[in-house]
Amino acid sequence: MRQQQRDILRRHGLASSGALLFTLLFMAGFQLQGDPADAAVLYSAIAVYWVGQALLLYWVGSGRSLNYQDPGLTAFFMVWAISFVSIILYLCSEHRNVVMLGYLAVMPYGVFRLTWRGFLGVALFTMASYTLVMLVLHHQNAGQWQASQEALLGAAFFISLLAYSFLGREVALLREAYRQKNRELRRAMVRIEELAITDELTGLYNRRYLLRTLEKQRALANREGLPFVLAFVDIDHFKQINDQHGHRIGDQVLVELAQLLRLSVREVDLAARYGGEEFVLLLSGLTLATAENALNRIRIAVMEENFSESSLPLTVSIGVTQYHAGEEGDELLNRADRLLYEAKRAGRNRVRTETLEQTSAQSS
């Protein structure tokens, strides 16, 4: 947001510098025309314009316009400048060939910012303003101007605005195509990032993301003493499911179990597929006692479900251990893996936690 606001203010600063130069040019033109009776009107118009310009700059600079569709208020700035040029054109009509350049100087400001319809609207407003001023001047000075010369000048002006309109349309279309490509690129980058950290089959986080998160969790635990536990979850007799029902049913079982695990943990926890039929749960802020209760609830929930289109019963074995300050992530993973196989050797369908003696040995 701050960078966007700085870019807008820089752009308005450049435009205001150009407006200041044209203001000085208009004042010089008025002095050359030599009609001091209208001096008060001219300087009043200049004062009003710059007060309005300052208010618009303040509104943009304060950040109040950042939620608008066009945070730079480009159309407002352009309409305000065109109105000012129209007043100067009326007051300095003898030098209108020079003053009319003010209209053309305003138009490029919107080419890269406005939509095609917005730019066309500003162009039509410019044509209407110029036409109105010329009609008023013709009414006040009937017979003093040559119709053919004025018609030629007006036609040249309209053609210039028309050219700007076509340019604005092409730039708007290119800008929209560029934005569409950027949106597609961002979506592709998000998808690539998701693929890099998620398991393609189950949609859970993958092993790579688990290890990355484990390192962050270790750093947090070492720094702030926040406990966490890590649990290996393995499907009992999964090879028999593949052998008897085929890998398609086996994949369905994996996907449905992954969904159950995802829904069984909190938002601060992490569920990941470690490989094959093995899953890992990283439970933040829990000790072994509270984690064992939570994991037993998950184990029972698995027993109560039927999985895949074949309505297969399923059990899981779980090994769970708590992180000890200073140990490496591999040590924690290996210990949880050993506890998992202890659960399997003890008969499967159970949660095995490290014993008090194991915890004391790790702490010492």
C-alpha contacts under 8 A as a table, 3 or more apart, distances in Angstrom:
res1	aa1	res2	aa2	distance
1	M	4	Q	5.05
1	M	5	Q	6.13
1	M	66	L	7.71
2	R	5	Q	5.04
2	R	6	R	6.12
3	Q	6	R	5.05
3	Q	7	D	6.17
4	Q	7	D	5.13
4	Q	8	I	6.26
5	Q	8	I	5.08
5	Q	9	L	6.16
5	Q	60	V	7.80
5	Q	61	G	7.10
5	Q	63	G	7.11
5	Q	66	L	7.63
6	R	9	L	5.13
6	R	10	R	6.06
7	D	10	R	5.14
7	D	11	R	6.20
8	I	11	R	5.13
8	I	12	H	6.17
8	I	60	V	7.97
8	I	71	P	7.88
8	I	72	G	5.79
9	L	12	H	5.00
9	L	13	G	5.89
9	L	57	L	7.72
9	L	60	V	7.49
9	L	61	G	6.64
10	R	13	G	4.97
10	R	14	L	6.32
11	R	14	L	5.27
11	R	15	A	6.30
12	H	15	A	4.95
12	H	16	S	5.91
12	H	57	L	7.53
13	G	16	S	5.07
13	G	17	S	6.19
14	L	17	S	5.12
14	L	18	G	6.48
15	A	18	G	5.14
15	A	19	A	6.22
15	A	109	Y	7.53
16	S	19	A	4.83
16	S	20	L	6.08
17	S	20	L	5.07
17	S	21	L	6.45
18	G	21	L	5.17
18	G	22	F	6.36
19	A	22	F	5.11
19	A	23	T	6.07
20	L	23	T	4.96
20	L	24	L	6.32
21	L	24	L	5.19
21	L	25	L	6.24
22	F	25	L	4.77
22	F	26	F	6.06
22	F	102	G	6.86
23	T	26	F	5.06
23	T	27	M	6.22
23	T	46	I	7.47
24	L	27	M	5.06
24	L	28	A	6.19
25	L	28	A	5.07
25	L	29	G	6.17
26	F	29	G	4.98
26	F	30	F	6.15
26	F	88	I	6.97
26	F	92	C	7.68
26	F	99	V	6.83
27	M	30	F	5.07
27	M	31	Q	6.25
28	A	31	Q	5.08
28	A	32	L	6.29
29	G	32	L	5.06
29	G	33	Q	6.27
29	G	92	C	6.86
29	G	95	H	6.61
30	F	33	Q	5.04
30	F	34	G	6.51
30	F	35	D	7.45
30	F	91	L	7.65
30	F	92	C	5.75
31	Q	34	G	5.21
31	Q	35	D	7.50
33	Q	92	C	7.13
33	Q	94	E	6.94
33	Q	95	H	7.76
35	D	38	D	6.14
35	D	39	A	7.19
36	P	39	A	5.01
37	A	40	A	7.29
38	D	41	V	5.27
38	D	42	L	6.29
38	D	91	L	7.32
39	A	42	L	5.10
39	A	43	Y	6.19
40	A	43	Y	5.33
40	A	44	S	5.94
41	V	44	S	5.07
41	V	45	A	6.11
42	L	45	A	5.14
42	L	46	I	6.25
42	L	88	I	7.17
42	L	91	L	6.94
43	Y	46	I	4.93
43	Y	47	A	6.05
44	S	47	A	5.03
44	S	48	V	6.11
45	A	48	V	5.11
45	A	49	Y	6.08
45	A	84	F	7.24
45	A	87	I	7.39
46	I	49	Y	5.13
46	I	50	W	6.26
46	I	84	F	7.69
47	A	50	W	5.33
47	A	51	V	6.09
48	V	51	V	5.17
48	V	52	G	6.15
49	Y	52	G	5.18
49	Y	53	Q	6.05
49	Y	80	W	7.47
49	Y	81	A	7.64
49	Y	84	F	6.37
50	W	53	Q	4.74
50	W	54	A	5.95
51	V	54	A	5.09
51	V	55	L	6.26
52	G	55	L	5.08
52	G	56	L	6.24
52	G	80	W	7.86
53	Q	56	L	5.17
53	Q	57	L	6.15
53	Q	77	F	7.43
53	Q	80	W	7.81
54	A	57	L	5.02
54	A	58	Y	6.06
55	L	58	Y	5.01
55	L	59	W	6.17
56	L	59	W	5.10
56	L	60	V	6.27
56	L	77	F	7.41
57	L	60	V	5.19
57	L	61	G	5.86
58	Y	61	G	4.96
58	Y	62	S	5.90
59	W	62	S	5.35
59	W	63	G	6.85
59	W	64	R	6.06
59	W	65	S	6.77
60	V	63	G	5.54
60	V	64	R	6.31
60	V	65	S	5.57
60	V	66	L	7.68
60	V	71	P	7.20
60	V	72	G	6.45
60	V	73	L	7.58
61	G	64	R	7.77
62	S	65	S	7.89
63	G	66	L	5.52
64	R	67	N	7.24
65	S	68	Y	5.33
65	S	70	D	7.79
65	S	71	P	4.87
65	S	72	G	7.13
65	S	73	L	7.50
66	L	70	D	7.83
66	L	71	P	4.69
66	L	72	G	7.90
67	N	71	P	6.59
68	Y	71	P	5.11
70	D	73	L	5.54
70	D	74	T	6.95
73	L	76	F	5.40
73	L	77	F	6.39
74	T	77	F	5.25
74	T	78	M	6.20
74	T	109	Y	7.75
74	T	110	G	6.49
74	T	113	R	6.93
74	T	114	L	7.14
75	A	78	M	5.07
75	A	79	V	6.05
75	A	110	G	7.28
75	A	114	L	7.34
75	A	118	G	7.38
75	A	119	F	8.00
75	A	122	V	7.05
76	F	79	V	5.24
76	F	80	W	6.04
77	F	80	W	5.18
77	F	81	A	6.18
78	M	81	A	5.12
78	M	82	I	6.05
78	M	106	V	6.39
78	M	107	M	7.52
78	M	109	Y	7.57
78	M	110	G	7.47
78	M	122	V	7.40
79	V	82	I	5.06
79	V	83	S	6.09
79	V	122	V	6.82
79	V	125	F	7.70
80	W	83	S	5.24
80	W	84	F	6.37
81	A	84	F	5.05
81	A	85	V	6.24
81	A	106	V	7.07
82	I	85	V	5.04
82	I	86	S	6.15
82	I	102	G	7.93
82	I	103	Y	6.21
82	I	106	V	7.16
82	I	126	T	6.43
82	I	129	S	7.84
83	S	86	S	5.09
83	S	87	I	6.43
83	S	129	S	7.30
84	F	87	I	5.23
84	F	88	I	6.34
85	V	88	I	5.03
85	V	89	L	5.99
85	V	99	V	7.19
85	V	100	M	7.68
85	V	102	G	6.20
85	V	103	Y	6.63
86	S	89	L	4.94
86	S	90	Y	6.31
86	S	129	S	6.32
86	S	130	Y	6.40
86	S	133	V	6.74
87	I	90	Y	5.14
87	I	91	L	6.31
88	I	91	L	4.99
88	I	92	C	5.76
88	I	93	S	7.91
88	I	99	V	7.26
89	L	92	C	5.16
89	L	93	S	5.30
89	L	95	H	7.94
89	L	96	R	5.82
89	L	99	V	5.94
89	L	100	M	7.17
89	L	133	V	7.41
90	Y	93	S	5.35
90	Y	133	V	6.09
90	Y	134	M	7.90
90	Y	137	L	7.09
92	C	95	H	5.67
92	C	96	R	6.41
92	C	99	V	7.59
93	S	96	R	4.84
93	S	137	L	7.91
95	H	98	V	5.68
95	H	99	V	6.34
96	R	99	V	4.70
96	R	100	M	5.67
97	N	100	M	5.51
97	N	101	L	7.15
98	V	101	L	5.57
98	V	102	G	7.71
99	V	102	G	5.54
99	V	103	Y	7.77
100	M	103	Y	5.45
100	M	104	L	6.99
101	L	104	L	5.08
101	L	105	A	6.05
102	G	105	A	4.98
102	G	106	V	6.35
103	Y	106	V	5.34
103	Y	107	M	6.64
103	Y	126	T	7.27
104	L	107	M	5.37
104	L	108	P	7.44
104	L	160	S	7.78
104	L	161	L	7.40
105	A	108	P	6.51
105	A	109	Y	7.80
106	V	109	Y	5.73
106	V	110	G	7.79
107	M	110	G	5.86
107	M	111	V	6.95
107	M	123	A	7.61
107	M	164	Y	7.14
108	P	111	V	5.11
108	P	112	F	7.69
108	P	164	Y	7.55
109	Y	112	F	7.11
109	Y	113	R	7.48
110	G	113	R	5.08
110	G	114	L	5.36
110	G	119	F	6.45
110	G	168	G	7.66
111	V	114	L	6.21
111	V	119	F	6.95
111	V	164	Y	7.84
111	V	167	L	7.23
111	V	168	G	4.66
111	V	171	V	6.65
111	V	172	A	7.38
112	F	168	G	7.26
112	F	171	V	6.38
112	F	172	A	6.83
112	F	175	R	7.72
113	R	172	A	7.85
114	L	117	R	7.85
114	L	118	G	5.50
114	L	119	F	5.55
114	L	168	G	7.95
114	L	172	A	7.10
115	T	118	G	5.02
115	T	119	F	6.04
115	T	168	G	7.89
115	T	169	R	7.52
115	T	172	A	5.52
116	W	119	F	5.22
116	W	120	L	6.10
116	W	165	S	7.93
116	W	168	G	6.14
116	W	169	R	4.69
116	W	172	A	5.64
116	W	173	L	7.68
117	R	120	L	5.05
117	R	121	G	6.07
118	G	121	G	5.05
118	G	122	V	6.36
119	F	122	V	5.13
119	F	123	A	6.16
119	F	165	S	6.79
119	F	168	G	6.44
119	F	169	R	7.76
120	L	123	A	4.95
120	L	124	L	6.11
120	L	165	S	5.94
120	L	168	G	7.95
121	G	124	L	5.16
121	G	125	F	6.17
122	V	125	F	4.98
122	V	126	T	6.18
123	A	126	T	5.01
123	A	127	M	6.29
123	A	161	L	6.45
123	A	162	L	7.87
123	A	165	S	6.82
124	L	127	M	5.05
124	L	128	A	6.07
125	F	128	A	5.06
125	F	129	S	6.04
126	T	129	S	5.12
126	T	130	Y	6.14
127	M	130	Y	5.20
127	M	131	T	6.04
127	M	158	F	6.98
127	M	161	L	7.85
128	A	131	T	5.10
128	A	132	L	6.04
129	S	132	L	5.19
129	S	133	V	6.25
130	Y	133	V	5.24
130	Y	134	M	6.19
131	T	134	M	5.12
131	T	135	L	6.10
132	L	135	L	5.17
132	L	136	V	6.24
133	V	136	V	5.20
133	V	137	L	6.15
134	M	137	L	5.05
134	M	138	H	5.97
135	L	138	H	5.05
135	L	139	H	6.11
136	V	139	H	5.11
136	V	140	Q	6.23
137	L	140	Q	5.09
137	L	141	N	5.93
138	H	141	N	5.10
138	H	142	A	5.37
138	H	145	W	7.63
139	H	142	A	5.48
141	N	144	Q	5.69
141	N	145	W	7.58
142	A	145	W	7.26
143	G	146	Q	7.57
145	W	149	Q	7.86
145	W	150	E	7.26
146	Q	149	Q	5.42
146	Q	150	E	6.29
147	A	150	E	5.17
147	A	151	A	5.94
148	S	151	A	5.09
148	S	152	L	6.12
149	Q	152	L	5.13
149	Q	153	L	6.17
150	E	153	L	5.04
150	E	154	G	5.98
151	A	154	G	5.09
151	A	155	A	5.99
152	L	155	A	5.10
152	L	156	A	6.20
153	L	156	A	5.19
153	L	157	F	6.25
154	G	157	F	5.02
154	G	158	F	6.14
155	A	158	F	5.07
155	A	159	I	6.08
156	A	159	I	5.15
156	A	160	S	6.19
157	F	160	S	5.14
157	F	161	L	6.34
158	F	161	L	5.10
158	F	162	L	6.04
159	I	162	L	4.91
159	I	163	A	6.11
160	S	163	A	5.10
160	S	164	Y	6.32
161	L	164	Y	4.98
161	L	165	S	6.13
162	L	165	S	4.89
162	L	166	F	6.35
163	A	166	F	5.23
163	A	167	L	6.19
164	Y	167	L	4.93
164	Y	168	G	5.93
165	S	168	G	4.96
165	S	169	R	6.19
166	F	169	R	5.08
166	F	170	E	6.31
167	L	170	E	5.22
167	L	171	V	6.14
168	G	171	V	5.16
168	G	172	A	5.97
169	R	172	A	5.08
169	R	173	L	6.20
170	E	173	L	5.16
170	E	174	L	6.19
171	V	174	L	5.04
171	V	175	R	5.94
172	A	175	R	5.00
172	A	176	E	6.12
173	L	176	E	5.15
173	L	177	A	6.16
174	L	177	A	5.06
174	L	178	Y	6.09
175	R	178	Y	5.00
175	R	179	R	6.16
176	E	179	R	5.00
176	E	180	Q	6.10
177	A	180	Q	5.04
177	A	181	K	6.21
178	Y	181	K	5.12
178	Y	182	N	6.21
179	R	182	N	4.94
179	R	183	R	6.15
180	Q	183	R	5.05
180	Q	184	E	6.19
181	K	184	E	5.06
181	K	185	L	6.04
182	N	185	L	4.94
182	N	186	R	6.09
183	R	186	R	5.10
183	R	187	R	6.20
184	E	187	R	5.11
184	E	188	A	6.10
185	L	188	A	4.97
185	L	189	M	6.08
186	R	189	M	5.01
186	R	190	V	6.15
187	R	190	V	5.11
187	R	191	R	6.16
188	A	191	R	5.01
188	A	192	I	6.08
189	M	192	I	5.01
189	M	193	E	6.09
190	V	193	E	5.08
190	V	194	E	6.14
191	R	194	E	5.00
191	R	195	L	6.16
192	I	195	L	5.07
192	I	196	A	6.15
193	E	196	A	5.02
193	E	197	I	6.54
194	E	197	I	5.44
194	E	198	T	5.86
195	L	198	T	5.35
195	L	199	D	7.30
195	L	200	E	7.00
197	I	205	Y	5.66
197	I	206	N	5.56
197	I	208	R	6.65
197	I	209	Y	5.26
198	T	203	G	5.73
198	T	204	L	5.51
198	T	205	Y	4.10
198	T	206	N	4.76
198	T	209	Y	7.58
199	D	202	T	5.76
199	D	203	G	5.15
199	D	204	L	5.46
199	D	205	Y	5.66
199	D	206	N	4.79
199	D	272	A	7.99
199	D	273	R	6.76
200	E	203	G	5.77
201	L	251	D	7.61
201	L	255	V	6.80
202	T	254	L	6.71
202	T	255	V	4.69
202	T	258	A	6.01
202	T	259	Q	7.72
202	T	273	R	7.72
203	G	255	V	7.89
203	G	258	A	7.83
204	L	258	A	6.78
204	L	262	R	7.60
204	L	271	A	6.42
204	L	272	A	5.18
204	L	273	R	6.17
205	Y	209	Y	6.17
205	Y	210	L	6.77
205	Y	270	L	7.90
205	Y	271	A	6.61
205	Y	272	A	4.52
205	Y	273	R	6.39
206	N	209	Y	5.53
206	N	210	L	6.26
206	N	272	A	5.49
206	N	273	R	5.43
206	N	274	Y	6.49
207	R	210	L	4.97
207	R	211	L	6.24
207	R	272	A	6.68
207	R	273	R	6.36
207	R	274	Y	5.04
207	R	275	G	7.43
208	R	211	L	5.37
208	R	212	R	6.37
209	Y	212	R	5.02
209	Y	213	T	6.07
210	L	213	T	5.14
210	L	214	L	5.97
210	L	270	L	7.85
210	L	272	A	6.40
211	L	214	L	4.96
211	L	215	E	6.37
211	L	329	G	7.81
212	R	215	E	5.37
212	R	216	K	6.63
213	T	216	K	5.07
213	T	217	Q	6.11
214	L	217	Q	4.98
214	L	218	R	6.08
214	L	282	L	7.84
214	L	329	G	6.80
215	E	218	R	5.05
215	E	219	A	6.27
215	E	329	G	6.82
216	K	219	A	5.14
216	K	220	L	6.26
217	Q	220	L	5.06
217	Q	221	A	6.11
217	Q	228	F	7.88
218	R	221	A	5.05
218	R	222	N	6.06
218	R	323	Y	7.87
218	R	325	A	7.92
218	R	329	G	7.59
219	A	222	N	5.15
219	A	223	R	6.04
220	L	223	R	5.13
220	L	224	E	5.79
220	L	225	G	7.16
220	L	226	L	6.66
221	A	224	E	5.41
221	A	225	G	4.52
221	A	226	L	4.53
221	A	227	P	6.05
221	A	228	F	7.67
221	A	325	A	7.11
222	N	225	G	5.62
222	N	226	L	7.69
222	N	325	A	5.81
222	N	326	G	6.87
226	L	284	S	7.82
226	L	285	G	5.92
227	P	284	S	6.67
227	P	285	G	4.93
227	P	286	L	5.97
227	P	287	T	6.43
227	P	322	Q	7.55
227	P	323	Y	6.90
228	F	282	L	7.22
228	F	283	L	5.63
228	F	284	S	4.49
228	F	285	G	5.01
228	F	286	L	5.20
228	F	287	T	6.42
228	F	322	Q	6.10
228	F	323	Y	6.07
229	V	282	L	6.03
229	V	283	L	5.33
229	V	284	S	6.69
229	V	285	G	7.92
229	V	286	L	6.35
229	V	287	T	6.55
229	V	288	L	6.82
229	V	291	A	7.18
229	V	320	V	6.86
229	V	321	T	5.62
229	V	322	Q	4.24
229	V	323	Y	5.92
230	L	280	V	7.05
230	L	281	L	5.79
230	L	282	L	4.69
230	L	283	L	6.29
230	L	320	V	5.66
230	L	321	T	5.62
230	L	322	Q	6.33
230	L	323	Y	7.53
230	L	332	L	7.54
230	L	333	L	7.54
230	L	336	A	6.87
231	A	280	V	5.56
231	A	281	L	5.10
231	A	282	L	6.55
231	A	318	I	6.51
231	A	319	G	5.44
231	A	320	V	4.10
231	A	321	T	6.48
231	A	336	A	6.13
232	F	278	E	6.86
232	F	279	F	5.86
232	F	280	V	4.68
232	F	281	L	6.61
232	F	318	I	5.48
232	F	319	G	5.17
232	F	320	V	6.39
232	F	336	A	6.05
232	F	337	D	6.25
232	F	340	L	6.27
233	V	278	E	5.71
233	V	279	F	4.95
233	V	280	V	5.95
233	V	281	L	7.60
233	V	316	V	6.47
233	V	317	S	5.88
233	V	318	I	4.59
233	V	319	G	6.80
233	V	340	L	7.38
234	D	277	E	5.87
234	D	278	E	4.59
234	D	279	F	6.32
234	D	316	V	5.47
234	D	317	S	5.39
234	D	318	I	6.44
234	D	340	L	7.62
235	I	238	F	5.66
235	I	277	E	5.91
235	I	278	E	6.96
235	I	314	L	7.38
235	I	315	T	6.23
235	I	316	V	4.51
235	I	317	S	6.52
236	D	314	L	7.30
236	D	315	T	5.70
236	D	316	V	5.25
236	D	317	S	6.52
236	D	344	K	7.95
236	D	348	R	6.71
236	D	349	N	7.24
237	H	240	Q	5.55
237	H	241	I	7.05
238	F	241	I	5.17
238	F	242	N	6.64
238	F	250	G	7.68
238	F	277	E	7.10
239	K	242	N	5.21
239	K	243	D	6.12
240	Q	243	D	4.94
240	Q	244	Q	5.85
241	I	244	Q	5.34
241	I	245	H	5.59
241	I	246	G	7.01
241	I	249	I	7.65
241	I	250	G	6.13
242	N	245	H	5.46
242	N	246	G	4.57
242	N	247	H	5.00
242	N	249	I	7.16
242	N	250	G	5.34
243	D	246	G	5.76
243	D	247	H	7.73
245	H	248	R	7.85
245	H	249	I	6.03
245	H	250	G	7.30
246	G	249	I	5.71
246	G	250	G	6.38
247	H	250	G	4.66
247	H	251	D	5.99
248	R	251	D	5.15
248	R	252	Q	6.41
249	I	252	Q	4.98
249	I	253	V	6.27
249	I	308	S	6.29
249	I	309	E	7.50
249	I	310	S	7.58
250	G	253	V	5.10
250	G	254	L	6.38
251	D	254	L	5.05
251	D	255	V	6.21
252	Q	255	V	5.11
252	Q	256	E	6.13
252	Q	307	F	7.55
252	Q	308	S	5.33
252	Q	309	E	7.97
253	V	256	E	5.27
253	V	257	L	6.02
253	V	307	F	5.58
253	V	308	S	5.44
254	L	257	L	5.23
254	L	258	A	6.03
254	L	277	E	6.92
255	V	258	A	5.12
255	V	259	Q	6.32
256	E	259	Q	5.05
256	E	260	L	6.32
256	E	307	F	6.68
256	E	308	S	7.22
257	L	260	L	5.00
257	L	261	L	6.20
257	L	302	V	7.65
257	L	307	F	7.78
258	A	261	L	5.11
258	A	262	R	6.09
258	A	273	R	7.93
259	Q	262	R	5.06
259	Q	263	L	6.26
260	L	263	L	5.27
260	L	264	S	6.10
260	L	302	V	7.84
261	L	264	S	4.98
261	L	265	V	6.55
261	L	271	A	6.77
261	L	298	I	7.45
262	R	265	V	5.89
262	R	271	A	6.09
263	L	266	R	7.74
264	S	298	I	6.76
265	V	269	D	6.05
265	V	270	L	7.41
265	V	271	A	7.55
265	V	283	L	7.86
266	R	269	D	5.26
266	R	270	L	7.96
267	E	270	L	7.56
268	V	283	L	7.62
268	V	284	S	6.52
269	D	281	L	7.35
269	D	282	L	5.72
269	D	283	L	4.84
269	D	284	S	5.71
270	L	281	L	5.72
270	L	282	L	5.07
270	L	283	L	6.67
271	A	279	F	7.25
271	A	280	V	5.94
271	A	281	L	4.68
271	A	282	L	6.56
272	A	279	F	5.70
272	A	280	V	5.28
272	A	281	L	6.48
273	R	276	G	7.80
273	R	277	E	7.82
273	R	278	E	6.26
273	R	279	F	4.39
273	R	280	V	6.22
274	Y	277	E	7.98
274	Y	278	E	5.48
274	Y	279	F	5.09
274	Y	280	V	6.12
275	G	278	E	5.39
275	G	279	F	7.05
283	L	286	L	6.29
283	L	291	A	7.53
286	L	290	T	6.08
286	L	291	A	5.91
287	T	290	T	5.60
287	T	291	A	5.95
287	T	322	Q	6.71
288	L	291	A	5.00
288	L	292	E	5.85
288	L	320	V	7.63
288	L	321	T	6.77
288	L	322	Q	6.15
288	L	353	T	7.25
289	A	292	E	5.33
289	A	293	N	6.67
290	T	293	N	5.36
290	T	294	A	6.41
291	A	294	A	5.07
291	A	295	L	6.03
292	E	295	L	5.14
292	E	296	N	6.07
292	E	320	V	7.57
292	E	351	V	7.08
292	E	353	T	7.24
293	N	296	N	5.19
293	N	297	R	6.39
294	A	297	R	5.19
294	A	298	I	6.53
295	L	298	I	4.94
295	L	299	R	6.16
295	L	318	I	7.76
295	L	351	V	7.11
296	N	299	R	4.88
296	N	300	I	6.14
296	N	350	R	7.62
296	N	351	V	6.51
297	R	300	I	5.17
297	R	301	A	6.10
298	I	301	A	4.98
298	I	302	V	6.27
299	R	302	V	5.23
299	R	303	M	6.48
299	R	315	T	7.05
299	R	316	V	6.29
299	R	317	S	7.77
299	R	349	N	7.31
299	R	350	R	7.33
299	R	351	V	7.86
300	I	303	M	5.01
300	I	304	E	6.32
301	A	304	E	5.17
301	A	305	E	6.50
302	V	305	E	5.36
302	V	314	L	6.36
302	V	315	T	6.14
302	V	316	V	7.33
303	M	306	N	7.87
303	M	313	P	6.73
303	M	314	L	5.75
303	M	315	T	5.50
304	E	313	P	7.90
305	E	313	P	6.71
305	E	314	L	7.42
306	N	311	S	4.60
306	N	312	L	5.02
306	N	313	P	4.98
306	N	314	L	7.01
307	F	310	S	6.96
307	F	311	S	4.89
307	F	312	L	4.88
307	F	313	P	6.41
307	F	314	L	7.22
308	S	311	S	5.43
308	S	312	L	6.50
309	E	312	L	7.96
315	T	348	R	7.88
315	T	349	N	5.42
316	V	348	R	7.02
316	V	349	N	5.09
316	V	350	R	7.13
317	S	340	L	6.40
317	S	343	A	5.99
317	S	344	K	6.24
317	S	348	R	5.34
317	S	349	N	4.80
317	S	350	R	5.17
317	S	351	V	6.11
318	I	339	L	7.65
318	I	340	L	5.23
318	I	343	A	6.66
318	I	349	N	7.77
318	I	350	R	6.28
318	I	351	V	4.64
318	I	352	R	6.15
319	G	336	A	5.23
319	G	337	D	6.46
319	G	338	R	7.39
319	G	339	L	4.50
319	G	340	L	3.82
319	G	341	Y	7.48
319	G	342	E	7.78
319	G	343	A	6.72
319	G	351	V	5.88
319	G	352	R	4.90
319	G	353	T	5.97
320	V	336	A	5.31
320	V	339	L	6.69
320	V	340	L	7.43
320	V	351	V	7.33
320	V	352	R	6.31
320	V	353	T	4.97
320	V	354	E	6.99
321	T	332	L	7.29
321	T	335	R	7.00
321	T	336	A	5.52
321	T	339	L	7.90
321	T	353	T	5.90
321	T	354	E	5.79
322	Q	332	L	7.73
323	Y	327	E	7.50
323	Y	332	L	6.48
324	H	327	E	6.00
324	H	362	Q	6.92
324	H	363	S	6.38
325	A	363	S	7.86
327	E	331	E	6.58
327	E	332	L	7.32
328	E	331	E	5.35
328	E	332	L	6.71
329	G	332	L	5.16
329	G	333	L	6.26
330	D	333	L	5.06
330	D	334	N	5.99
331	E	334	N	5.19
331	E	335	R	6.11
332	L	335	R	5.24
332	L	336	A	6.27
333	L	336	A	5.23
333	L	337	D	6.10
334	N	337	D	4.97
334	N	338	R	6.19
335	R	338	R	5.13
335	R	339	L	6.28
336	A	339	L	5.07
336	A	340	L	6.21
337	D	340	L	5.02
337	D	341	Y	6.51
338	R	341	Y	5.26
338	R	342	E	6.27
339	L	342	E	4.91
339	L	343	A	6.30
339	L	352	R	5.87
339	L	353	T	6.63
339	L	354	E	6.97
340	L	343	A	5.12
340	L	344	K	6.47
340	L	351	V	7.90
340	L	352	R	6.65
341	Y	344	K	4.87
341	Y	345	R	6.09
342	E	345	R	5.08
342	E	346	A	6.06
342	E	352	R	7.04
343	A	346	A	5.08
343	A	347	G	6.64
343	A	348	R	5.52
343	A	349	N	7.55
343	A	350	R	6.04
343	A	351	V	6.44
343	A	352	R	5.40
344	K	347	G	5.38
344	K	348	R	4.18
344	K	349	N	7.53
344	K	350	R	7.91
345	R	348	R	6.76
347	G	350	R	7.75
354	E	358	Q	5.86
354	E	359	T	6.56
355	T	358	Q	5.08
355	T	359	T	6.22
356	L	359	T	5.02
356	L	360	S	6.12
357	E	360	S	5.07
357	E	361	A	6.09
358	Q	361	A	5.06
358	Q	362	Q	6.19
359	T	362	Q	5.15
359	T	363	S	6.16
360	S	363	S	5.07
360	S	364	S	6.14
361	A	364	S	5.26
